[in-house]
Amino acid sequence: MIINVGSTERTSQNEEVRRMNMNKKQNTIWAAAALLGLGLLAGCGSDSKPAASEASAPVSGSAIRLTGTSGDVDLAKPAARVAALEWSFAGDLLALGVTPVGIADDGKAAAMRKLNGGQPLDYAPLGERSAPDIEAILASAPDLILGDTDRHTAILDKLRAVAPTLILNSRKGSYDDSLGDFRQIAAAVGREAEGEARLKQHAEAMELLQAKAEKLPVRKVLIGVARKDGLNAHSAFSYAGQVIQRIGLENVASGSEEEPYPELGLEGIVEADPDAIFIATDDEMPITDQWAKTSVWQGLRAVKAGRVYEVDRDVWTRFRGITPAESIAGEAISRLESVSSQ
């Protein structure tokens, strides 16, 4: 990705290419450091999370009623074998010390390893998140399936024919939704006490990051996913957009509950003129490469100040959940602090 072009002269463009190459190499490092560092931050002052294991015995054996977007789900006892059809649900289970028996991983085992803090993860692949493999789900023998409102409501009957299915709002859900999802998942596996302890750690971590954000000289930020043909902003109604606001930064993107990821052109970015831009992409030729060659892009406040950052799309837009929220907030603060101190 070509970013931070500050001049039309060839020397500036060459310098930008060097920055671009450095940024791509550092991107994975930032993501890994954020996932590790924020895990440590979240654990300050309390015990670390339990080791993940699908065989871990639930704390309670009593009946459980779970509440989802497609109705309540009753379990006779806490679930021990859970299939996660959205990555955020897998991450929440791991945060509770439970390994999902299966994950709709989109064929991306490396991403699942990243989700597990870089550690190997033993699970059955369940196909694409957008089109889970019903036979693979059946073969994994779950006693609970976790599905997404946007992706899986339409196939709810098929899923319920395999196992009780709880539908939660992840893909188009907000940060607040993710906290509620975490509580439901903790209840589902009989780990409410561990869940509340982890949420307390999370709140403490976010408070620390908010205190750091208050010391920054810049506050207005834009988060966008860049594709070859356009850019979708992550507004204040989105998960990542709300995470940024939680720590006191201002999200410049407009949106709605119905459309948390509005399309945003270069003109819209110019109008918002954020102090910093965080771009997530896995496209080889995102539209921001074209924009970076224009004088309009070069005139942006964030570009001139060197505050355009390429970030890991998995961590910032796909993983969701409480641990990724800490990673996003932590990376945002670290990036802005590093430039502000120069």
Backbone as numpy.savetxt, mean C-alpha at the origin, in Angstrom:
# Nx Ny Nz CAx CAy CAz Cx Cy Cz
12.53 6.02 -15.50 11.69 7.22 -15.50 12.56 8.45 -15.50
12.27 9.44 -16.33 13.00 10.69 -16.37 12.30 11.67 -15.46
13.01 12.18 -14.47 12.39 13.09 -13.51 13.31 14.23 -13.19
12.74 15.26 -12.56 13.51 16.39 -12.04 14.30 17.14 -13.10
13.79 17.25 -14.32 14.49 18.02 -15.34 14.32 19.48 -15.03
15.42 20.19 -14.78 15.32 21.58 -14.35 15.69 22.57 -15.42
16.17 22.14 -16.59 16.60 23.06 -17.64 16.50 22.36 -18.96
16.36 23.14 -20.02 16.29 22.55 -21.36 17.67 22.33 -21.95
18.70 22.78 -21.28 20.04 22.63 -21.82 20.53 21.20 -21.66
21.42 20.78 -22.59 21.88 19.40 -22.62 22.57 18.98 -21.33
23.33 19.88 -20.73 24.02 19.52 -19.49 23.04 19.15 -18.40
21.94 19.88 -18.31 20.92 19.58 -17.29 20.25 18.25 -17.59
20.02 17.98 -18.88 19.38 16.72 -19.25 20.29 15.54 -18.92
21.60 15.70 -19.17 22.53 14.63 -18.81 22.56 14.39 -17.31
22.54 15.49 -16.57 22.50 15.38 -15.12 21.24 14.67 -14.67
20.13 14.96 -15.38 18.86 14.33 -15.02 18.90 12.84 -15.28
19.55 12.43 -16.37 19.68 11.00 -16.65 20.44 10.31 -15.53
21.50 10.97 -15.05 22.25 10.39 -13.93 21.36 10.27 -12.68
20.56 11.30 -12.44 19.63 11.24 -11.29 18.63 10.11 -11.47
18.14 9.98 -12.71 17.14 8.96 -12.99 17.70 7.57 -12.69
18.91 7.28 -13.17 19.51 5.98 -12.94 19.73 5.73 -11.45
20.18 6.77 -10.74 20.37 6.65 -9.30 19.06 6.37 -8.59
18.03 7.08 -9.05 16.71 6.95 -8.42 16.17 5.53 -8.59
16.35 4.95 -9.79 15.85 3.60 -10.03 16.57 2.59 -9.15
17.89 2.79 -8.97 18.65 1.88 -8.12 18.25 2.04 -6.66
17.99 3.29 -6.26 17.68 3.55 -4.86 16.24 3.21 -4.50
15.38 3.09 -5.52 13.95 2.90 -5.26 13.69 1.66 -4.42
14.30 0.53 -4.82 14.11 -0.70 -4.07 14.71 -0.59 -2.68
15.85 0.11 -2.59 16.50 0.29 -1.29 15.60 1.07 -0.35
15.01 2.17 -0.88 14.09 2.97 -0.05 12.93 2.11 0.44
12.36 1.31 -0.49 11.20 0.50 -0.11 11.56 -0.52 0.96
12.70 -1.20 0.76 13.12 -2.20 1.74 13.42 -1.55 3.09
14.10 -0.40 3.04 14.42 0.30 4.29 13.16 0.75 5.00
12.19 1.21 4.23 10.94 1.67 4.84 10.22 0.52 5.51
10.13 -0.63 4.82 9.44 -1.78 5.39 10.14 -2.28 6.65
11.49 -2.28 6.63 12.22 -2.73 7.81 12.20 -1.68 8.91
12.53 -0.44 8.54 12.64 0.62 9.53 11.33 0.91 10.22
10.24 0.92 9.47 8.96 1.22 10.10 8.46 0.06 10.93
8.90 -1.16 10.57 8.57 -2.29 11.42 9.21 -2.12 12.79
10.44 -1.62 12.79 11.11 -1.35 14.06 10.45 -0.21 14.80
10.07 0.84 14.04 9.42 2.00 14.65 8.10 1.60 15.28
7.33 0.77 14.57 6.03 0.35 15.10 6.19 -0.48 16.36
7.33 -1.14 16.49 7.52 -2.01 17.64 8.09 -1.33 18.85
8.31 0.01 18.77 8.94 0.69 19.89 8.05 0.62 21.12
8.66 0.24 22.24 7.94 0.25 23.50 7.01 -0.91 23.72
7.07 -1.94 22.84 6.19 -3.08 23.03 6.80 -4.30 22.39
6.19 -5.44 22.63 6.72 -6.69 22.11 6.60 -6.75 20.61
7.50 -7.51 19.97 7.42 -7.68 18.52 6.26 -8.59 18.18
5.88 -8.57 16.89 4.73 -9.37 16.48 5.09 -10.85 16.52
4.10 -11.73 16.66 4.38 -13.15 16.73 4.86 -13.67 15.39
5.62 -14.77 15.43 6.08 -15.37 14.18 4.89 -15.91 13.42
4.92 -15.74 12.08 3.79 -16.15 11.25 3.77 -17.67 11.11
2.58 -18.23 11.25 2.41 -19.66 11.06 0.95 -19.97 10.83
0.66 -20.73 9.75 -0.73 -21.07 9.49 -1.26 -22.03 10.55
-0.36 -22.72 11.23 -0.79 -23.69 12.23 -0.95 -23.08 13.61
-0.69 -21.78 13.74 -0.80 -21.12 15.04 -2.21 -21.29 15.60
-2.29 -21.67 16.85 -3.59 -21.89 17.46 -4.27 -20.57 17.76
-5.55 -20.40 17.37 -6.28 -19.18 17.70 -6.38 -19.01 19.21
-6.49 -17.76 19.62 -6.58 -17.45 21.05 -7.90 -17.93 21.63
-8.96 -17.78 20.88 -10.28 -18.10 21.40 -10.97 -19.13 20.52
-11.80 -19.97 21.13 -12.52 -20.97 20.35 -14.00 -20.67 20.22
-14.42 -19.49 20.63 -15.84 -19.17 20.62 -16.30 -18.73 19.24
-17.62 -18.74 19.03 -18.20 -18.34 17.76 -17.93 -16.86 17.49
-17.82 -16.52 16.21 -17.43 -15.17 15.81 -18.39 -14.67 14.73
-18.82 -13.44 14.84 -19.57 -12.78 13.77 -18.72 -11.67 13.18
-18.48 -11.75 11.88 -17.68 -10.77 11.16 -18.58 -9.92 10.28
-18.23 -8.65 10.12 -19.04 -7.74 9.32 -18.26 -7.26 8.11
-18.82 -7.52 6.92 -18.19 -7.09 5.68 -19.13 -6.27 4.84
-18.68 -5.88 3.65 -19.49 -5.04 2.78 -20.60 -5.81 2.09
-20.54 -7.14 2.12 -21.59 -7.96 1.51 -22.33 -8.78 2.56
-22.38 -8.26 3.78 -23.12 -8.93 4.83 -22.22 -9.58 5.87
-22.86 -10.05 6.92 -22.13 -10.68 8.02 -21.72 -12.10 7.67
-20.67 -12.55 8.32 -20.19 -13.93 8.19 -20.04 -14.50 9.59
-20.64 -15.65 9.83 -20.55 -16.31 11.13 -19.60 -17.50 11.05
-18.67 -17.55 12.00 -17.75 -18.68 12.11 -17.98 -19.37 13.44
-18.00 -20.69 13.44 -18.18 -21.44 14.68 -16.96 -21.29 15.59
-15.81 -21.08 14.98 -14.57 -20.88 15.74 -13.61 -20.06 14.88
-12.55 -19.53 15.45 -11.61 -18.73 14.67 -11.03 -19.52 13.50
-10.84 -18.84 12.39 -10.30 -19.48 11.19 -8.83 -19.80 11.38
-8.42 -20.98 10.91 -7.02 -21.39 10.99 -6.37 -21.44 9.61
-7.20 -21.58 8.56 -6.68 -21.65 7.19 -7.41 -20.57 6.36
-6.71 -19.50 6.08 -7.34 -18.35 5.44 -6.75 -18.12 4.05
-7.62 -17.97 3.07 -7.21 -17.65 1.70 -7.40 -16.15 1.48
-6.37 -15.46 1.04 -6.41 -14.01 0.83 -6.42 -13.70 -0.66
-7.50 -13.09 -1.13 -7.62 -12.77 -2.54 -7.19 -11.34 -2.85
-6.72 -10.64 -1.85 -6.17 -9.28 -2.03 -4.90 -9.20 -1.19
-3.89 -8.50 -1.71 -2.59 -8.47 -1.04 -2.66 -7.83 0.34
-3.51 -6.84 0.51 -3.60 -6.18 1.82 -4.05 -7.17 2.89
-4.94 -8.09 2.53 -5.41 -9.07 3.50 -4.28 -10.03 3.89
-3.47 -10.40 2.91 -2.32 -11.25 3.21 -1.36 -10.53 4.15
-1.13 -9.25 3.89 -0.25 -8.47 4.76 -0.78 -8.34 6.17
-2.09 -8.16 6.30 -2.69 -8.06 7.63 -2.55 -9.38 8.40
-2.76 -10.48 7.70 -2.59 -11.78 8.35 -1.15 -11.97 8.83
-0.21 -11.60 7.98 1.20 -11.72 8.36 1.52 -10.84 9.57
0.92 -9.65 9.61 1.14 -8.75 10.75 0.60 -9.34 12.04
-0.35 -10.25 11.92 -0.94 -10.92 13.08 -0.26 -12.24 13.40
0.76 -12.59 12.62 1.48 -13.84 12.85 0.83 -15.04 12.22
0.00 -14.83 11.20 -0.69 -15.92 10.52 -0.30 -15.93 9.04
0.15 -17.06 8.54 0.47 -17.19 7.13 -0.77 -17.65 6.36
-1.19 -16.93 5.34 -2.33 -17.38 4.53 -2.02 -18.73 3.88
-3.02 -19.59 3.78 -2.78 -20.86 3.08 -2.69 -20.63 1.58
-3.30 -19.55 1.10 -3.23 -19.22 -0.31 -3.39 -17.73 -0.52
-2.77 -17.22 -1.59 -2.84 -15.80 -1.92 -3.04 -15.66 -3.43
-3.96 -14.81 -3.83 -4.08 -14.44 -5.25 -2.93 -13.48 -5.54
-1.81 -14.03 -5.98 -0.56 -13.25 -6.04 -0.26 -12.66 -7.41
-1.16 -12.83 -8.38 -0.93 -12.34 -9.74 0.32 -12.95 -10.36
0.77 -14.09 -9.85 1.98 -14.71 -10.37 3.25 -13.99 -9.96
3.19 -13.19 -8.89 4.32 -12.36 -8.47 4.82 -12.81 -7.10
5.55 -13.92 -7.11 6.08 -14.44 -5.85 7.06 -13.47 -5.21
7.80 -12.72 -6.04 8.77 -11.76 -5.49 8.07 -10.66 -4.71
6.90 -10.24 -5.19 6.14 -9.21 -4.48 5.65 -9.74 -3.13
5.27 -11.02 -3.10 4.82 -11.60 -1.84 5.97 -11.72 -0.83
7.15 -12.01 -1.35 8.32 -12.03 -0.46 8.57 -10.64 0.10
8.43 -9.64 -0.75 8.59 -8.25 -0.30 7.54 -7.91 0.76
6.31 -8.37 0.54 5.23 -8.13 1.50 5.57 -8.74 2.85
6.32 -9.84 2.82 6.70 -10.54 4.05 8.05 -10.06 4.58
8.39 -8.81 4.30 9.63 -8.23 4.82 10.89 -8.82 4.23
10.78 -9.37 3.00 11.94 -9.95 2.34 12.18 -11.40 2.68
11.33 -11.97 3.51 11.48 -13.37 3.92 10.66 -14.29 3.02
11.12 -15.54 2.82 10.35 -16.50 2.02 8.96 -16.72 2.62
8.01 -17.00 1.76 6.63 -17.19 2.21 6.07 -18.43 1.55
5.59 -19.36 2.35 5.06 -20.63 1.86 3.54 -20.53 1.77
3.02 -20.49 0.55 1.57 -20.37 0.34 1.22 -20.97 -1.02
-0.05 -21.24 -1.22 -0.53 -21.71 -2.51 -0.95 -20.52 -3.36
-0.43 -20.39 -4.59 -0.87 -19.30 -5.47 -2.29 -19.54 -5.95
-3.12 -18.50 -5.88 -4.54 -18.63 -6.20 -4.94 -17.84 -7.43
-3.98 -17.58 -8.32 -4.30 -16.87 -9.56 -4.24 -15.37 -9.42
-4.98 -14.70 -10.30 -4.99 -13.24 -10.33 -5.97 -12.69 -9.29
-5.66 -11.52 -8.76 -6.61 -10.87 -7.86 -7.90 -10.54 -8.59
-7.77 -10.14 -9.84 -8.96 -9.78 -10.62 -9.77 -10.99 -11.07
-9.15 -12.17 -11.09 -9.84 -13.39 -11.52 -9.25 -14.58 -10.77
-9.58 -14.75 -9.51 -9.01 -15.84 -8.72 -9.36 -17.21 -9.30
-8.47 -18.16 -9.10 -8.66 -19.53 -9.57 -9.48 -20.30 -8.53
-10.74 -20.53 -8.84 -11.64 -21.19 -7.88 -11.15 -22.58 -7.52
-10.65 -23.33 -8.51 -10.16 -24.68 -8.23 -8.95 -24.65 -7.30
-8.07 -23.67 -7.50 -6.91 -23.55 -6.63 -7.33 -23.17 -5.21
-8.34 -22.32 -5.11 -8.86 -21.96 -3.78 -9.42 -23.20 -3.09
-10.20 -23.99 -3.83 -10.78 -25.21 -3.28 -9.68 -26.17 -2.81
-8.62 -26.29 -3.62 -7.53 -27.21 -3.28 -6.77 -26.77 -2.04
-6.77 -25.47 -1.76 -6.06 -24.98 -0.57 -6.83 -25.24 0.72
-8.07 -25.68 0.59 -8.92 -26.07 1.73 -9.01 -25.00 2.81
-9.43 -23.79 2.44 -9.54 -22.74 3.46 -10.79 -22.92 4.32
-10.74 -22.41 5.54 -11.97 -22.33 6.32 -12.50 -20.90 6.35
-11.79 -19.98 5.66 -12.27 -18.62 5.46 -11.58 -18.03 4.24
-12.35 -17.33 3.42 -11.82 -16.61 2.26 -12.02 -15.13 2.49
-10.98 -14.34 2.24 -11.06 -12.88 2.32 -11.05 -12.31 0.92
-12.16 -11.64 0.54 -12.28 -11.07 -0.80 -12.49 -9.58 -0.76
-12.30 -8.94 -1.91 -12.39 -7.48 -2.03 -13.73 -7.05 -2.61
-14.27 -5.95 -2.10 -15.56 -5.44 -2.55 -15.59 -5.21 -4.05
-14.59 -4.53 -4.57 -14.56 -4.16 -5.98 -14.31 -5.36 -6.88
-13.43 -6.25 -6.48 -13.02 -7.35 -7.35 -13.89 -8.60 -7.23
-14.41 -8.88 -6.03 -14.93 -10.23 -5.80 -16.40 -10.33 -5.42
-17.08 -9.20 -5.29 -18.51 -9.27 -4.97 -19.27 -10.03 -6.04
-18.86 -9.86 -7.30 -19.56 -10.51 -8.41 -19.43 -12.03 -8.39
-18.39 -12.56 -7.75 -18.21 -14.02 -7.71 -18.42 -14.56 -6.29
-19.13 -13.80 -5.49 -19.31 -14.17 -4.08 -19.96 -15.54 -3.92
-20.95 -15.85 -4.74 -21.62 -17.15 -4.63 -20.65 -18.30 -4.88
-19.77 -18.14 -5.87 -18.78 -19.18 -6.16 -17.81 -19.34 -5.00
-17.42 -18.23 -4.41 -16.49 -18.30 -3.29 -17.14 -18.93 -2.07
-18.38 -18.56 -1.81 -19.08 -19.11 -0.64 -19.37 -20.59 -0.79
-19.38 -21.08 -2.03 -19.55 -22.51 -2.25 -18.31 -23.28 -1.81
-17.19 -22.59 -1.69 -15.94 -23.20 -1.24 -15.79 -23.09 0.27
-16.01 -21.88 0.80 -15.82 -21.63 2.24 -16.50 -20.32 2.61
-16.78 -20.08 3.89 -17.30 -18.77 4.30 -16.40 -17.66 3.76
-17.02 -16.62 3.23 -16.26 -15.56 2.56 -16.62 -14.20 3.13
-15.59 -13.49 3.59 -15.76 -12.14 4.11 -15.27 -11.15 3.07
-16.15 -10.24 2.66 -15.81 -9.23 1.66 -15.52 -7.91 2.37
-14.33 -7.36 2.11 -13.90 -6.10 2.72 -13.47 -5.13 1.63
-13.50 -3.84 1.96 -13.22 -2.80 0.96 -11.74 -2.43 0.97
-10.98 -3.05 0.09 -9.54 -2.79 0.05 -9.13 -1.99 -1.18
-9.39 -2.50 -2.36 -8.87 -1.88 -3.58 -9.26 -0.41 -3.70
-10.51 -0.10 -3.45 -10.97 1.28 -3.52 -11.26 1.85 -2.13
-10.70 1.18 -1.13 -10.91 1.63 0.23 -9.90 2.67 0.65
-10.18 3.31 1.76 -9.32 4.35 2.31 -8.41 3.78 3.39
-7.55 4.62 3.89 -6.70 4.24 5.03 -7.56 3.86 6.23
-8.60 4.64 6.50 -9.50 4.32 7.61 -10.15 2.95 7.40
-10.53 2.66 6.15 -11.10 1.35 5.84 -10.10 0.24 6.19
-8.83 0.48 5.89 -7.80 -0.54 6.13 -7.67 -0.86 7.62
-7.86 0.15 8.47 -7.80 -0.09 9.92 -8.97 -0.96 10.37
-10.16 -0.66 9.81 -11.32 -1.48 10.12 -11.17 -2.90 9.60
-10.60 -3.04 8.40 -10.36 -4.37 7.84 -9.44 -5.18 8.75
-8.40 -4.52 9.25 -7.44 -5.20 10.12 -8.14 -5.75 11.36
-9.03 -4.97 11.94 -9.76 -5.43 13.13 -10.63 -6.64 12.81
-11.29 -6.61 11.66 -12.13 -7.74 11.27 -11.30 -9.00 11.06
-10.14 -8.84 10.42 -9.28 -9.99 10.16 -8.71 -10.54 11.47
-8.34 -9.65 12.38 -7.85 -10.10 13.69 -8.92 -10.91 14.41
-10.16 -10.44 14.36 -11.26 -11.17 14.98 -11.47 -12.52 14.31
-11.33 -12.54 12.98 -11.57 -13.77 12.22 -10.62 -14.89 12.62
-9.38 -14.54 12.97 -8.40 -15.57 13.33 -8.21 -15.68 14.84
-9.11 -15.04 15.60 -9.05 -15.15 17.05 -7.87 -14.45 17.68
-7.43 -13.36 17.06 -6.27 -12.63 17.57 -6.59 -11.16 17.81
-7.72 -10.93 18.43 -8.13 -9.54 18.69 -7.15 -8.81 19.60
-6.65 -9.47 20.62 -5.71 -8.82 21.54 -4.44 -8.42 20.81
-3.91 -9.34 19.99 -2.72 -9.03 19.20 -3.01 -7.91 18.21
-4.22 -7.94 17.65 -4.61 -6.91 16.69 -4.66 -5.53 17.32
-5.25 -5.43 18.50 -5.33 -4.13 19.17 -3.95 -3.64 19.58
-3.08 -4.57 20.00 -1.72 -4.19 20.35 -0.97 -3.65 19.13
-1.17 -4.31 18.00 -0.50 -3.86 16.76 -1.05 -2.51 16.32
-2.35 -2.29 16.46 -2.94 -1.00 16.11 -2.41 0.11 17.02
-2.17 -0.22 18.27 -1.59 0.77 19.18 -0.17 1.13 18.74
0.61 0.11 18.37 1.95 0.36 17.84 1.88 1.25 16.60
0.93 0.94 15.75 0.76 1.70 14.51 0.45 3.16 14.80
-0.47 3.40 15.72 -0.83 4.78 16.07 0.38 5.54 16.60
1.19 4.86 17.42 2.39 5.50 17.96 3.39 5.82 16.85
3.54 4.90 15.90 4.46 5.13 14.79 4.01 6.31 13.95
2.72 6.39 13.68 2.21 7.49 12.86 2.32 8.83 13.59
2.16 8.81 14.91 2.32 10.05 15.68 3.76 10.55 15.60
4.71 9.63 15.68 6.12 10.02 15.56 6.41 10.62 14.19
5.83 10.02 13.16 6.05 10.52 11.81 5.36 11.87 11.60
4.21 12.05 12.21 3.53 13.34 12.11 4.38 14.43 12.76
5.01 14.11 13.87 5.88 15.09 14.53 7.05 15.48 13.63
7.57 14.53 12.88 8.64 14.83 11.92 8.12 15.69 10.78
6.91 15.38 10.31 6.32 16.14 9.20 6.11 17.59 9.56
5.77 17.85 10.81 5.51 19.22 11.25 6.75 20.11 11.16
7.93 19.48 11.11 9.18 20.25 11.03 9.63 20.49 9.59
8.92 19.91 8.63 9.31 20.07 7.23 8.90 21.44 6.70
9.71 22.03 5.83 9.36 23.34 5.25 8.33 23.23 4.12
8.08 22.01 3.63 7.12 21.81 2.54 6.06 20.81 2.97
4.83 20.99 2.47 3.72 20.13 2.92 2.86 19.60 1.77
2.79 20.33 0.65 1.85 19.97 -0.43 2.46 18.89 -1.31
1.79 17.73 -1.38 2.33 16.61 -2.15 1.29 16.03 -3.10
1.81 15.37 -4.13 0.98 14.65 -5.09 1.50 13.23 -5.20
0.60 12.26 -5.14 0.94 10.86 -5.38 0.25 10.45 -6.67
1.01 9.87 -7.61 0.41 9.46 -8.86 0.96 8.14 -9.36
0.11 7.35 -10.01 0.55 6.13 -10.70 0.62 6.46 -12.18
1.82 6.39 -12.73 2.04 6.77 -14.13 2.01 5.54 -15.03
1.22 5.63 -16.09 1.18 4.60 -17.12 1.67 5.22 -18.43
1.71 4.42 -19.47 2.15 4.92 -20.77 1.20 5.99 -21.29
-0.09 5.84 -21.00 -1.09 6.73 -21.59 -1.73 7.69 -20.60
-1.25 7.76 -19.37 -1.87 8.69 -18.43 -1.36 8.52 -17.01
-1.90 9.35 -16.13 -1.51 9.31 -14.72 -2.76 9.40 -13.86
-2.86 8.50 -12.90 -3.96 8.55 -11.93 -3.44 9.04 -10.59
-4.03 10.12 -10.11 -3.65 10.66 -8.81 -4.32 9.84 -7.71
-3.66 9.75 -6.58 -4.25 9.09 -5.41 -4.72 10.19 -4.47
-6.01 10.43 -4.51 -6.61 11.57 -3.82 -6.75 11.32 -2.33
-7.34 12.30 -1.64 -7.56 12.18 -0.20 -8.57 11.09 0.14
-9.25 10.56 -0.88 -10.21 9.47 -0.66 -9.56 8.11 -0.90
-8.31 8.10 -1.31 -7.60 6.85 -1.56 -6.82 6.42 -0.32
-6.34 5.21 -0.36 -5.55 4.68 0.76 -4.27 5.49 0.96
-3.40 5.54 -0.06 -2.12 6.23 0.08 -2.31 7.72 0.32
-3.30 8.31 -0.36 -3.55 9.73 -0.18 -3.96 10.07 1.24
-4.74 9.18 1.84 -5.17 9.42 3.22 -4.04 9.17 4.22
-3.15 8.23 3.89 -1.98 8.00 4.75 -1.14 9.26 4.84
-0.92 9.90 3.69 -0.12 11.12 3.65 -0.76 12.22 4.50
-2.08 12.33 4.39 -2.78 13.34 5.18 -2.74 13.02 6.67
-2.73 11.74 7.00 -2.71 11.34 8.42 -1.48 11.88 9.14
-0.37 12.02 8.44 0.84 12.51 9.10 1.01 14.02 8.92
-0.02 14.70 8.39 0.01 16.15 8.34 0.46 16.77 7.04
0.68 15.95 6.00 0.99 16.50 4.69 -0.32 16.79 3.95
-0.27 17.72 3.01 -1.46 18.12 2.27 -1.49 17.43 0.91
-2.54 16.67 0.66 -2.71 15.99 -0.63 -3.41 16.95 -1.59
-2.75 17.29 -2.70 -3.31 18.30 -3.60 -4.33 17.74 -4.59
-4.46 16.42 -4.67 -5.35 15.81 -5.66 -6.79 15.78 -5.17
-7.71 16.18 -6.05 -9.14 16.09 -5.75 -9.64 14.71 -6.14
-10.70 14.27 -5.49 -11.28 12.97 -5.80 -12.59 12.82 -5.08
-13.10 11.60 -5.03 -14.36 11.32 -4.35 -14.35 9.88 -3.89
-15.32 9.52 -3.06 -15.42 8.13 -2.62 -15.67 7.22 -3.80
-16.43 7.71 -4.78 -16.73 6.92 -5.97 -15.53 6.79 -6.88
-14.69 7.83 -6.93 -13.51 7.81 -7.78 -12.30 8.36 -7.02
-11.67 7.50 -6.24 -10.53 7.96 -5.43 -9.25 8.16 -6.23
-9.24 7.66 -7.50 -8.03 7.74 -8.32 -8.30 8.52 -9.61
-8.52 9.82 -9.53 -8.87 10.59 -10.73 -7.71 10.70 -11.71
-8.05 10.71 -12.99 -7.06 10.95 -14.04 -6.57 12.39 -13.92
-5.27 12.58 -14.03 -4.70 13.92 -13.90 -3.69 14.16 -15.01
-3.93 15.22 -15.79 -3.02 15.58 -16.86 -1.96 16.55 -16.38
-1.04 16.89 -17.28 0.03 17.81 -16.91 -0.53 19.17 -16.51
-1.59 19.60 -17.18 -2.20 20.89 -16.84 -2.72 20.89 -15.40
-3.30 19.76 -14.99 -3.80 19.66 -13.63 -2.68 19.69 -12.60
-1.56 19.07 -12.94 -0.41 19.10 -12.03 0.12 20.52 -11.91
0.17 21.23 -13.04 0.63 22.63 -13.03 -0.28 23.47 -12.14
-1.58 23.25 -12.25 -2.53 24.02 -11.45 -2.34 23.77 -9.96
-2.11 22.51 -9.60 -1.90 22.17 -8.18 -0.52 22.60 -7.71
0.48 22.50 -8.59 1.88 22.87 -8.32 2.34 22.43 -6.94
2.40 21.11 -6.70 2.78 20.61 -5.37 4.25 20.87 -5.05
4.56 20.81 -3.77 5.95 20.94 -3.32 6.76 19.68 -3.65
6.08 18.53 -3.68 6.76 17.26 -3.94 5.81 16.34 -4.70
6.39 15.50 -5.56 5.60 14.55 -6.35 6.19 13.16 -6.15
5.33 12.22 -5.78 5.73 10.82 -5.63 5.08 10.03 -6.77
5.90 9.44 -7.63 5.40 8.74 -8.80 5.68 7.24 -8.66
4.62 6.45 -8.75 4.73 4.99 -8.73 4.44 4.47 -10.14
5.32 3.65 -10.67 5.08 3.09 -12.00 5.87 1.81 -12.17
5.34 0.89 -12.98 6.14 -0.24 -13.44 6.08 -0.33 -14.96
5.75 0.80 -15.58 5.74 0.92 -17.04 7.12 1.36 -17.50
7.63 0.74 -18.56 8.95 1.09 -19.06 8.99 2.50 -19.66
7.86 2.96 -20.19 7.81 4.29 -20.80 6.58 5.05 -20.30
6.56 5.43 -19.04 5.40 6.15 -18.49 5.27 7.53 -19.11
4.07 8.06 -19.04 3.80 9.37 -19.64 4.66 10.47 -19.03
5.10 10.28 -17.80 5.94 11.29 -17.16 7.28 11.45 -17.88
7.73 10.43 -18.62 8.93 10.58 -19.44 8.73 11.65 -20.51
7.54 11.64 -21.11 7.22 12.65 -22.13 7.09 14.03 -21.49
6.39 14.09 -20.39 6.19 15.38 -19.71 7.51 16.00 -19.28
8.46 15.15 -18.86 9.73 15.65 -18.34 10.55 16.39 -19.38
10.22 16.20 -20.65 10.95 16.87 -21.73 10.38 18.25 -22.06
9.30 18.62 -21.39 8.63 19.88 -21.71 9.02 20.98 -20.74
8.94 22.21 -21.22 9.24 23.36 -20.36 8.19 23.51 -19.26
6.98 23.04 -19.54 5.91 23.12 -18.54 6.28 22.28 -17.31
6.70 21.05 -17.55 7.12 20.17 -16.45 8.33 20.77 -15.73
9.25 21.29 -16.49 10.47 21.86 -15.92 10.18 23.06 -15.01
9.03 23.70 -15.24 8.68 24.86 -14.43 7.98 24.52 -13.13
7.66 23.23 -12.92 6.98 22.85 -11.69 7.87 23.08 -10.47
7.26 23.52 -9.40 7.98 23.79 -8.16 8.74 22.56 -7.67
8.08 21.39 -7.71 8.72 20.17 -7.23 9.92 19.79 -8.09
9.81 19.99 -9.39 10.91 19.64 -10.30 12.10 20.54 -10.06
11.86 21.84 -9.98 12.95 22.80 -9.78 13.65 22.58 -8.44
12.91 22.09 -7.45 13.49 21.88 -6.12 14.10 20.48 -5.95
13.98 19.64 -6.99 14.51 18.28 -6.88 13.69 17.38 -5.99
12.37 17.62 -5.97 11.49 16.84 -5.10 10.48 16.02 -5.89
10.96 15.33 -6.92 10.13 14.36 -7.64 10.76 12.99 -7.40
9.97 12.07 -6.87 10.52 10.80 -6.41 9.80 9.63 -7.07
10.57 8.66 -7.53 9.98 7.41 -7.98 9.90 6.47 -6.79
8.73 5.91 -6.54 8.53 5.04 -5.38 8.03 3.68 -5.83
8.15 2.72 -4.96 7.77 1.34 -5.26 6.25 1.23 -5.36
5.77 0.80 -6.52 4.32 0.75 -6.72 3.66 -0.28 -5.82
4.33 -1.40 -5.59 3.74 -2.41 -4.71 3.49 -1.82 -3.32
4.51 -1.21 -2.75 4.40 -0.68 -1.39 3.40 0.46 -1.31
3.45 1.37 -2.28 2.64 2.58 -2.20 1.19 2.40 -2.66
0.92 1.47 -3.54 -0.44 1.41 -4.09 -1.08 0.03 -4.08
-0.32 -1.03 -3.86 -0.90 -2.37 -3.96 -1.00 -3.10 -2.63
0.00 -2.93 -1.76 0.00 -3.69 -0.52 -1.09 -3.24 0.44
-1.19 -1.94 0.65 -2.14 -1.36 1.60 -1.99 -2.00 2.99
-2.94 -1.82 3.89 -2.78 -2.36 5.23 -1.97 -1.44 6.13
-1.83 -1.81 7.41 -1.20 -0.91 8.38 0.32 -0.87 8.24
0.96 -1.99 7.96 2.42 -1.97 7.82 2.85 -1.16 6.61
2.23 -1.34 5.44 2.58 -0.48 4.30 2.30 1.00 4.56
1.28 1.31 5.35 1.00 2.71 5.68 2.19 3.33 6.39
2.77 2.58 7.31 3.95 3.06 8.01 5.13 3.23 7.05
5.24 2.31 6.10 6.31 2.38 5.11 6.16 3.60 4.22
4.94 3.85 3.74 4.69 5.01 2.88 5.00 6.30 3.62
4.44 6.43 4.81 4.65 7.65 5.59 6.12 7.84 5.94
6.78 6.76 6.31 8.19 6.84 6.66 9.06 7.22 5.48
8.79 6.63 4.32 9.58 6.98 3.14 9.34 8.42 2.72
8.09 8.86 2.77 7.78 10.24 2.39 8.56 11.22 3.27
8.54 10.99 4.57 9.25 11.88 5.49 10.75 11.83 5.23
11.30 10.63 5.07 12.74 10.49 4.85 13.18 11.18 3.57
12.40 11.03 2.51 12.74 11.68 1.24 12.72 13.20 1.39
11.68 13.71 1.99 11.56 15.16 2.13 12.60 15.72 3.09
12.91 14.98 4.13 13.95 15.43 5.06 15.31 15.49 4.38
15.60 14.50 3.52 16.92 14.44 2.89 17.14 15.61 1.95
16.08 16.05 1.25 16.21 17.19 0.35 16.23 18.49 1.14
15.39 18.58 2.17 15.30 19.80 2.96 16.61 20.11 3.68
17.38 19.06 3.99 18.63 19.26 4.73 19.79 19.66 3.84
19.58 19.59 2.52 20.67 19.93 1.59 20.85 21.43 1.44
